[in-house]
Each structure stands twice: as C-alpha cells, then as structure tokens.
C-alpha cells in the first residue's frame, strides 16, 4: 500500500488558544507585530497627550471660575468703598466733623464763582 499524502488544511485556532499564545508572548516575535509596534507606541503617546490636555483644560476652567468670582467680589468691594467715601465727603458730614474737632475753620458765606478769561 502506498501512503497517500493528503494536503493538510490549517486548522482554525480557537479564540482561547490565540489568547493563550498572546499572553504567553508567542505572538510578539511575528513580523506583523514588529511592524505595527511603532504605530502602537504612537497611538499610546497620543492618548496620553490627549488625556493630559483634557485635565489641563479642566484646571483652566476651574481657575477661570475662581478668578471671575474674585473679580466680582473686588467689584462689589470697590462699590462699597466708593459709597463710603461719597458719604464721608458730603459737605454736611465735613461740617459736622469740623464742628466736633474744635477747629477754627468756618463754613464760607460767600458763594463760589467762576473766573472767565
């Protein structure tokens, strides 16, 4: 009897077998993986940059919110100080303050006038 050689068809590997080969490191030396490795590293670096940029953007948004609140507080503080200054510099308040301090200053009885050229 002659031994016949049948053409062998490659058997399809199961997903579990492929997973075990991958985890065991058998797939790393293949040529496809070697060629794709720089692209994988590039994608990884880009993901890291994108995630870092997102965090930096969030930090800037938080800082902008804090600065807006601080600006609003400073604005209201300046309005308060301006109103206090207006109140203290009114003529009646100045006369009252001078009267309490026993000063020799007296209010003017001559109305002001403008000098014209």
Secondary structure, DSSP 8 states (H G I E B T S, - for coil): --------------HHHHHHHHHHTTTTTSHHHHHHHHHHHHHHHHHHHHHHHHHHHHHHHHHHHHHHHHHHHHHHHHHHHHHHHHHHTSHHHHHHHHHHTT-S-----S-------
